[in-house]
Amino acid sequence: MRPSVPEPGSAAGSRRARGAVCALAAAALTLPLLGAAPAPPPPDTARLQQAFAAAAAAYDVPQSVLLGVSYLQSRWDAHGGAPSVTGGYGPMHLTDARTALAAAEHHGAGAEDPRGDDARPPLRPGARSPRADALPARLTTLPAAARLTGLSPERLREDPVANVAGGAALLAEAQRRLGEPPSEDPADWYGAVARFSGADDTSSASAYADEVFEVIRTGGERVTDAGQRVALAAHPGLAPDTSTLGRAGLRTASTAGTECPATVSCEWIPAPYEEFGDGDYGNHDLGNRPASQPVRYIVVHDTEGAWEGVLHMVQDPTYVSWQYSLRSTDGHIAQHVKAKDVAWHAGNWYVNAASIGLEHEGFLTEPDAWYTEAMYRSSARLVKYLAEKHGIPLDRQHILGHDTVPGPTSGAVPGMHTDPGPYWDWRHYFELLGRPFEATAGQHAGMVTIRPDYDANRPVFTGCAKAGEPCAAHGSSAVRLYSDHDESSPLIRDIGLGSAPTTGVNDLSSRASTGQQYAVAERWGDWTAIWYLGQKAWFRNPKKQPTAVPASGLVVTPRKGLDSVPVYGRAYPEEAAYPEGVPAQTVSPLPYTLPKGQRYVTGGKVPGEYYYAVTFDEASHRVVTGEDLYYEIQFGHRVAFVRAADVTVKPA
């Protein structure tokens, strides 16, 4: 039996911490474990693996537990010492939110009306501060690790080896506070892992621990963003002892009213439905989905704010709303609006009326403000659950980013939001959804799925911190598009934006994203051209490191005899479909056309549909469905709609 970690702050604790750090540094950098004879330093690519082994030994934590926790936090990446969206640093995601927030300046993009409904005046909610005055303990684990290890906060933030030691010290301290002795059996560490999450309720802590132990059971291996090869051996029969969590003293969060899978932590924090007088109300509309109309889309957003501030905003009846918020540190979910009701989140009323909105804690203009694996996994579990419940296809034309929602009218196009941005890892996300983007056709197929290697794909972006200045180099889901097969040629222009194309992080004019599908227009050596916004758009697609994979599917092209067809940002019914008392909505095309000879991948046929809900009293609410049918298409970076009567559908 190994001795437990002494009380932090005690003389014994300080001596133990300093000794452990020295042992760790020696083992990780130059010496084998436990003071054995000197040996050659490990290869550069093995340093992080050695650091996990050394920290596990120094703090009496099973290496598999340390590796499993780190994977769920960061997938073992160090992110160059940059903080996550919640101020978490290094492979162990040790949080120091006060330091991170002091250095951050967040920027949003777009001035859209979140409702996107012409039947009522635009909603322009004022800006809200995303920052909480007081930081919860889950956002200050790095200072706690500094006290336990004797290492400086700077070193814990910047040195992955030290960061791993800090995580091991926190796990050992959590085990001690539960009254449990150190143990070599990973099954004995469930409570400590749950406490490591920083969650203040039993449901969130246990959901986090369950995910960590699933990682340990499955095992894994990958090369990190710093070129470190890390492996975790599988423990398929591992059954953790969950009883220790009962001694953690955490609150019990109510799941009553939530619509979430049992595999995530979810609580009900309702968005208010309140009337203000003078016919004004907020912050969503009551509905009866799917009985009244189906839910066709799930929209992925980022919050552009921190958790506590975001919860404050969604509980403001004068603000906007969305169905779910997801927390970065542990993947905890708060539901605010029922799936039957319509939240104001996407800036396009047609999409709002047929979608569920998910806000993820994050900032799109901060490439190094990375999303945790815990949040990716929790989000994927929720999306799989919602997609199965509502029959939503798991593809990029139904699992939308806010940045792929079309402007409902020409005037709205320039103001549409651009989150979650180029740094959301769509490829990994869809792997977690069980729908990886794979080749589904032969080499010379007439259609492709965009699929760069996220870590290796690093297009230049500007304007993250200051207009015109380069953003930090970072992996990305985005692929740059050019007017010819040459990177010195002009970028593709989006006439709807009314401005010259740039490399700005919020400029979507010449950008395709992972998982999006396009019809092939031409090939030239290592370059592939796709049909995009009525133009031929080129991107580099070398055979040795392809940016896209061949795909099969259906495409639309103008019906014979038509030189071009209009493109729409919403699929509204024809005027004759509106009953008395419901004003007909204008079916206005966007400033684009789909020319003959061009082909665009379709996500399927949808009816012309409009949800009339402009009053607090539900009695006047009505779903109007017309005879006109539309096809949803991947037209540019955003999706769009064309009339079924205007096009022919054929295999790619």
N, C-alpha and C positions, 0 to 999 in steps of 0.2 A: 504494500500500500504506500503510495507516495504522499508526502505532506501537502496540506492545502496551502493556498496562497495567503500570506499574512494580511492583516487589516491594512488597507491603504493608508498611507501617512505615517505608519509606525516605523520605528527604526529598522525592525526586522523586515518590514515590507520594502523599505527603501533599499536596504542591502540586497534583498532577494531580487528586486527589480533590476538594480545595476548589474548584478551577477548574471541574471538571465540575458540582459541585453548584450553583455560582453560575450557570453557563450553563443548567443545567436549570431552576432556579427562575425565571430571567428568561424562558426560552422558554415555560415552562408557564403562567406567570401574566400576563406583560405583553408579551413580545416574541416575534417570530418567531425561527426557528432561525438560528444562526451569525452573530449580531450584525448582522443586517440592520436597516434603518431601523425606528424604532418604528411599531407598528401598534395599532389598537384591541384591547383585551383580548378573547380568545375568549369566546363565550357560555358561561355557567355549565355547560351540558350538554356542552361540548366540552373541558373542562379536562383530564379524564383521558386522552382521546385525545391531546391535546397533550403531556401528560406522558410518554406512551409514546414519542412521536416525539422529544422532547427527550432523554430518557434513552438512547434507542437511538443518537442522534447523539453524545452526550457520552461514551459508553462503547464506541463502535464495535461495537455489537451490532445485527444486522438487526432492524428493528422487528417483522417477522412472527414472529421467534423469541421476542422479548420478549412479544408479545401471546399467542402460543401457549402459552408456559409459564404466564403469568398466568391464562389461561382454564382450564387444567387444574388450577390450584391453587384458584381462587376464582370462576371465571366472571366475573372483573373486578370483583367486589363488594368493598367495603371493610369491611362489617359494623360500621360506626361505630367502628372501632378496637378492637372486642372480639376476643379470641383464639379460634382454632378449638379443637377438642377436644385438639389437641396443642400448643397455645400458639403457633399461627401467626397473624400479623397482616397485614392489608391485602391489596391485590390480588395481591401476590407471595407471600403466605403465608410471610413471614419469621418463623422460629420463635425464640421466647424462652420456652421451656417453664418455666425456673426462675421467671421473673416471673409467668407465668400460674398455675403451681401454687401459688405463694405466696399468691395472691389468691383461690384457688378453695376451695370447700367443697362436695364432691360428696354427693349424696343419692340413695339408691336407694329403691325402693318395692316392697312386696309381701313376704310371708313364705312363699311357696309351697314345697311339696316339689317339687324340680325333676323328680323321677321321676313323681310324681302317680299312684302305683300302690298300690292298697289291699292288694295281696297281700303286702306287706312293710312294715316300720315306716317312718315318714316319714324322709327324709334331710334333715338340717338342718346343712349345712356351716357352719363358723364363718366370720366375715368375714375377708377377706384384704386386705392393703394393696396398692393398685394402682400405687404409685409406685416407680420404680427409684431406687436410691441415686445412680447415676451417669447423667448424661444423654449419649446419643450425639450425634455431630456433627449429625445431621439435625434435632435439636431445638434447636440453638443457631446457626442461620444469621443471625439478626438481629444478635447481637453481632459476628459476622464482617462483616456488611454495614456496621455502624457503623465498624469499623476501616478498611474500604476506602474509605468515602465521607467520613469525618470528621463525619458527622451523628450526633446524639445518639440513643441507643436510644428515648427518649421520642418524638422526632419520627418515627422510622422506624415506630413502632407506631401513631401517631395521624394522621400526614399521608400520604394516599394518594400524593401527588406524590413525597414523599421515599421512600416505600416502593417505588415503581416504580424510582427511582434505585438503591436498595439491591439490588433484584433484578438490574438491569442490571450493576451492579458485580460481583455474584457470578458471573454468567454470563461476563463478561469475564475474571475471575480464573480460572474453571474452564478457559476456553479457553487461557489462558496456561500454566497448570499442565500441560496436555496437550502443551505444546510447539507449539501451533498459533498462527499469526498471526491477527489480526483479519481478518475477511472479510465482504464485503457479500453473499455467497451463503449463504442459509440452510442449504443442503445441507452446508456445512462445519462446522456447529455441533452435530452429533448427539452427539458425545462430551461437550461442555460441558453440553448439556441433560440428558444422562444423569447427569452428576455433580451437577447442580443438585438432582436429586431427593433427594440425601442418602443414597441406598441404598448399602449396603456390599457388595452382590453384583451380579455382572454381569447376572443374569436380571432382577432388580428394576429396575436402572438402565435396561436396554434396553427393558423393557416400558413404563416411564414415557416414555422418549424416543419410542418408537413411537407412543404415544398423543398426545404433543405434536405430532409431525409429521403425524398424521392430522388433528388440529385445524387445522393450518396448510394442509394440502391442501384441506380442506373449507371453511375460512373461516367467518365468522359475524358476526352483529351483534346486540346486545341493549342494553337500557337497564338500568343497574346499580341496585343497591339505593339508591344515592345520587342517582339520576336522571341519571347520566352515560351518554351514548350513545357506545358504543365499537364499532368495526368492524374486522374483519380480512379483507382481501381473500383470496380463494381462490387457492391455488397448486396446481392439480390435477396437474401433472406433476412435482412435487417428489420427488426420490429422494435421501435423505440419504446421506452417506458414513459408514457404520457402523464403518469400520476404526479410527477414532481411539479407540473405547471400549476397545480392547485395551491401550492404554497407561495406562489409568486405575488399574491396580493393585488392582482389586476382586476379592473372593473369588468362587469358583464355588460356588453353592448347588445342592445336589442336588435334582432334581425326582423322583427315584425314589420310587415308592409313591404319588404324588399322583394325584388325579382332578380335573384342571383343564383348561380349554381352553388351547391353545398361545398364545393372545393375551394371557395374563396371566402374572405372575410368581408362582410357587407352590412352596413347599417343604414337606417332610414333617417335622412336629414332633409325634410321636405322643403321644396321651393314654394313660396306662398302664392296662393291664388286669391287676390284681394282687389276690391273695387275702390277707386279713389274719389269718385264723383265726376260729374261732367262727362260721363261715358268712358272715362279712362280706367284701366285696370292692368294687372300684371300678375306674375311674370311669365305666364304660359297660357295655353288654351286647353280647355277640357275637350276630350274626344271619346271615341268608342272604338278604337282600333283593337284588333283587326276586323271586328264585325263590320265597321263602317267603311274601312279601306285597309288594304294590307300595308304592313311595314316592309319596305323594299330595300332600305339602305341602313347602314351603320356608318356614322361619320366620326372619324378620329380627329380630335383637336389637341392642341396643347394649351395650357391655362394662361401662359404669360404672367404667372403669379404663383406665389407660394401657397401651400395648403390652407393655412388658417385664413388668409385673406380671401382665397377663392370661396371657401365655405361662407364667409361673411357676404360676399357678393351675391351668391345664388340664393341666399335667404333674404335678400332685399327685394321687396315687391315692385320697386321701380326699375330694377335692373333686368337682365335677361336670364335665360335658364337653359339647362341641358339635363339629360336623364341621369348621368353618372359622372362622378369625379373619382380619379384614381391617384393614390398617394405614392410618391416615389420611394420612400425609405423602405416600405414593407409591402407595397401592392394593395393596401387596404382600399376598399371601395365604399363610397357614400352614394346612395341613390336619392335623387331629388324629385324626379317627375316620373309618374307611372308610364309604362310603355303604351297604355291606351291613350294617353294625352300627348299633346303636341307642344314641344319645347321650342323656344326661340333661340336658335343657335347657329344655323348654317347660312343665313343671309339670302336664302332662296325659299320662298313659301312652298313651292311644289316639293322641294326636298325635305323641308321641315315636316310637312304634313305626312310624309312617307318614311320618316327616318327616326333613329335613336341616336342621340349625341353623347359621346364619351370625351370628357376633358381629362387629359393627362398632365400631371404637374410637370411643367417644363417651359423652356424659352427657346424659340426657333432660331434666334439670331446669335446664340452662343454655342458654337460647334463643340466646345469641350464641356458644356453643361450637360453631361450625358445622362441617359435614362438608365435606371437600374434594371437588372434582369428580373427582380421581384415584380416590378410594375409591368414589364413586357409579359411575363407569364400570367399574372393576374388578369391583365387585359385580354390576353388570348383566351383564357378560360371563360371569361364573361362573353366575349364575342362568339365563341363556339356555341355557348349555351343559347344566346339570343338568336343566332343564325338558325340553329336547329328548331327553336321554338316558333320562329316566324317564317321559316322556309327561305332564308336569304342566302343566295349563292356566295361562297367564299372566294371571291375574286375582286380585282381592283375596280370593277365597275359597279360593285355593290357594297364593298367595304371601302368607303371613300375617305380620303383625307379632306379636311376643310379646304385645302388648296386645290382640290379637284372638283369642288362644287361649282357649277357654272353660274355666272351672273345671270339673273333672271331677265334683265333687259340690257340694251346697249349701254345706257347710262350707268348701270350698276357694275359693269365689267371692271373698270379701273380700281374700284374700291373694295373688291372682294378680298377676303383674308387669304393668307398664304401659309398658315400653319397646317400640320406640324413641321413643315419645312424639309430641307434636303438632308437633314441629319437623323431623321427617324429611319430606323433600320427595317424597311418593309420586307426584305428577304428573310431576315431572322424571324420577324413577326409572323409571316405566313408559314414558316417552318413550325413554329409553335402552334399555329392553327391547324397543323396537319395537312396543309395544302402547299407544299413547296413548289416553287416555280421551276419546272423541269421542261426539257424539250419534249414536244408532243408531235413532232413531224420530222421529215427528212431535212437534210442540209440545205436544200434549195427551196424551202417552203415559201409560200407567198405571204407569210405572216410571221412576226417575231414577238417574243415576250422580252421586255427589257429586264436584264438580270446581271448587272455588274457585280464584281467582288467588292462588297461594301468597304472592307478595310483598305484594299488597294486602290479603289476608285476615289480620287481626290481632286475633283474639278476645282478651279479657282473661284472663290466667291469673294465679294467685297461688301462693305457696309455693315458688318456685324457690330462693330464698336463705334465706327465713325464713317460717314459717307465717303466712298471712294477708296477707303483703305482696305487692304486684303484681310480676309478673315483667317484665322488660324487654320493651317492645313489639317484636314480631318477626313475620315472615311465618310462616304455619302451614298445615298440611294439615287442621286440625280445624275443624268447623262446630258452633256451639252450638245446642242443641235446647231448645225451650220448650214449655210445656203449652198455650199459646195463641198466636195471631198477634200478639204484642206482646212486646217485649223486657223489659217490666216484669213480665210474668207469670212464675210459678214455673218453675224448670228441671225437666226430666224427671227422675223419680225411678227409681232402680234398686233394687228391693226386695231383690235378692240381696246388695247391699252393706250393707244394714241401717243406713244413715246418710243424713242429709239431703244433697241434692245441693249441690255447691259449684263454684266456679271453680278449684279446686285443680288444679295441673298434672298430678297423678296420679289425679284423679277422672274416671273414664270414664262416669259415670252418664248424662250428657246431652250426648254428643259423637258425631258422625258423622265419618268420615274420608274423605279423597280416594280415589276409586276404589271405595268401597263402594256397593252398589246396594240400593235399597229400593222397595217398592211405594208408589205415591201414594195417600194417604187422602183428601186434600182440597186445594183451592187457594183463596187469598183474597188478591187484589191481588198484592203483591210477596212473598207468603208461600206456602210449600208445606208440607203436612203429609205425613208418612210414617208407616207402621206400624213401631213400635219398642218392643220389650220389652212387647208387649201393649197399647200405648197409642198415641194419636195425638200425634206429636211434630212441632212446627213449627220451620221455619228460614226466614230471609230469603233470597229468591231473586229479586231484581229482574231484569226483562228486560234492562236496559241493562248490568248486571254480574252475570250469573247465577252462582249458587253450585252449581248442578247442571245437568246436561244430560239431555234425554230419552233413554230407553234401552228396549230390547226384551229379552225373555227369558222365563224360566219362573218362576212363583210357586206356592207351596203354600198351601192353605187347608184347614180341617178338613173331613173327609169328612161328607157329608150325614147328619144325625141326631145329630152330636156338637156339644155346646155349646162345647167346648174340647178341646185335646189337650195332653199333657205335652211338655215340652221337656227335652232331655238335653244334658249336657256331653261325652258320649262315646257312641260307637255300639258297645256291647258285645253279644255274642251272647246268645240265650236260654239258660236253664239247661240244657236238654236237649242242647245242642251240646257241652258239656264232657266230654271223655273221662275215664276213671278215672285218678286221680292228679293231675288238674288241678282245683283248687277253682273252683267257679263264682263269677264276679264279680257283685256286685249291680248290677242295672240300675235305678239310682235317678234319678228326675227332679230337675231343678233347681227352684228355688222359683217358676218362671214357668209360664205356660200360654199357648198360642196360641188365642185366642177365635175363635168362628165370625164370619164377616164380615170378618176381617182376612187379609191376604195378605203373604207374605214371600218374597223372592227366593231361589231355590235354586241352589246351586253344583253340584248333581248328586247321584246316588244312590250310596251306599256300603254294603257289607255289614257286618253285625255281626261284629266281629273283635276278638280279644284275643291278645296275645303273652305267653305265660307264660315268664318268664325270671327266676327269683328265686335261682338258684344260680350259682356260678362254673363248675361243670361243665355244659357245653353239652348233655349227654345228655338232661337233663330239659326242655330248651327246646321249646316247642310253640306253633304258631300255631293258634288255635281260630277257625273260621269257622262262623257259624250260618246258619239259614234266614231270620232276620229281616233286613229291609233298612231303611235309613234314608235320609233326605234331609238333606244339610247345608244350613243356611239362614243368611242374615245376619239375626240376630234383634235385636241391639242393636248396641253397638260391637263386641262379640265375635260370632263365629259360634256356632252351636249345631246340634243334630240333632233331628229328629222321625221317628217310625216311618213308614215308607212306607204301612203299613196304616191309619194314622190320618188321612191327608191325601189330597187331590185335587190333581193338578198341572195347571196350565192356563197358557196364554200370558198375559203381563201386559197 
